[in-house]
Each structure stands twice: as C-alpha cells, then as structure tokens.
Amino acid sequence: MAKLLQVTDENFHEALKAPSAVVEFWAEWCPGCKASMPTIEKIASELHGQVLVVGANIDNAPKATEEYNVASIPTIVFFKDGKEIHRTDGTVPYRKLIAEFQSRFGL
C-alpha cells in the first residue's frame, strides 16, 4: 500500500483544485492519527483516480490548519470543487469512513 501523499502550507491549495479531495489533518505525536492512518491510506489506494486523498501534518501546515479551524486531530475534511462539504473528527472505522466517501462523492 502506498504512503499517503502529504501537503504543506506551500501546496495545500493546489490539492484543493482536484474536483473531489479529502485532507486528513494529523501529527506524528498523535496516537489517534497513527491508528487512523492505515484506514485513510487504504481508502486513498482504493479510490485512486476518483478522489484525491492527502495528509496534512499540522506541524507542516499550520496556516491551513488554522484556516480550516482544525481544533482536534485527526480531522478529515472533504472538499468538492475546492469548498468544504463535510468533516469528521477522531478515528473513524473503515466501513463508516468509506460510506462517507461514497455518499459525499456519489461513488
């Protein structure tokens, strides 16, 4: 399984140019983030070509973290045409998270 593509403040908005994009805000020091990373990586691999799924380490993307009012991690933010359409906070089980992707993006 491929590692999740990571974005920083410098290229964050470039990722949002994709028609459908999802960003997981996380940090190396966050136990919940480490627990959820395999799930988001699996979904990114399964939906490759349909939805752009990236990670944003809050320590490397503090401006984006503040801009999107991320108050806890992990937080997964769904974007359609560059606009936020949904978010989840905390660790989310695979079935529930893949259902969110399917519902939000009509997959």
C-alpha positions in Angstrom: 0.0 0.0 0.0 1.3 3.4 -1.0 2.0 6.1 1.6 -0.4 9.0 1.7 0.7 12.0 -0.3 1.5 14.8 2.1 0.8 18.5 1.6 2.2 21.6 3.4 1.1 25.2 3.5 3.0 25.8 0.3 1.0 23.3 -1.8 -2.2 22.8 0.2 -4.5 24.9 -2.1 -3.1 23.2 -5.2 -4.5 19.9 -3.8 -7.9 21.5 -3.5 -8.0 22.1 -7.2 -9.0 18.5 -7.7 -12.8 18.1 -8.3 -13.0 15.8 -5.2 -10.4 16.0 -2.5 -10.0 14.8 1.1 -7.4 16.0 3.6 -6.6 14.2 6.8 -5.1 16.7 9.3 -2.8 14.7 11.6 0.5 14.9 13.6 3.4 12.4 14.2 2.9 12.7 18.0 -0.9 11.9 17.9 -1.8 8.3 18.8 -5.2 8.5 17.2 -3.6 9.8 14.0 -1.3 6.8 13.9 -4.3 4.5 14.4 -6.3 6.1 11.6 -3.5 6.4 9.0 -3.8 2.8 7.7 -7.5 3.3 7.1 -7.1 6.5 5.2 -4.2 5.1 3.2 -6.3 2.1 2.3 -9.1 4.3 1.1 -6.7 6.5 -0.8 -5.4 3.5 -2.7 -8.9 2.1 -3.4 -10.2 5.4 -4.7 -7.1 6.5 -6.6 -8.2 8.3 -9.7 -11.6 9.1 -8.3 -10.8 11.2 -5.2 -7.5 12.9 -4.3 -6.7 11.9 -0.7 -3.8 13.7 1.0 -2.5 14.2 4.5 -1.6 17.5 6.1 0.7 17.2 9.1 -0.4 20.1 11.3 3.2 20.9 12.2 4.0 21.4 8.5 0.7 23.1 7.5 -0.1 25.4 10.4 -1.7 28.1 8.2 -4.1 25.5 6.5 -4.8 24.0 10.0 -5.9 27.5 11.2 -7.7 28.5 8.0 -9.9 25.4 8.3 -10.4 25.7 12.0 -9.0 22.3 12.8 -9.3 22.1 16.6 -8.6 18.4 17.1 -6.8 15.6 15.3 -7.2 13.5 13.4 -9.7 15.5 11.4 -10.7 14.5 7.9 -12.1 17.3 5.7 -14.0 16.6 2.4 -13.8 19.1 -0.4 -15.8 19.4 -3.6 -14.6 21.9 -6.2 -12.4 23.5 -3.6 -15.1 24.0 -1.0 -15.5 22.1 2.3 -18.6 19.9 2.2 -18.1 17.7 5.3 -15.7 16.8 8.1 -15.2 14.0 10.6 -13.2 14.3 13.8 -11.4 11.5 15.6 -10.7 8.0 14.5 -13.4 6.6 12.2 -13.8 2.9 11.3 -13.2 1.9 7.7 -16.8 1.0 6.9 -18.1 4.3 8.2 -15.4 6.3 6.5 -15.7 4.6 3.1 -19.5 5.2 3.3 -18.8 8.9 3.9 -16.6 9.0 0.7 -19.3 7.2 -1.3 -22.1 9.4 0.0 -20.2 12.7 -0.4 -18.8 12.0 -3.8 -21.5 9.8 -5.3 -19.2 6.8 -5.7 
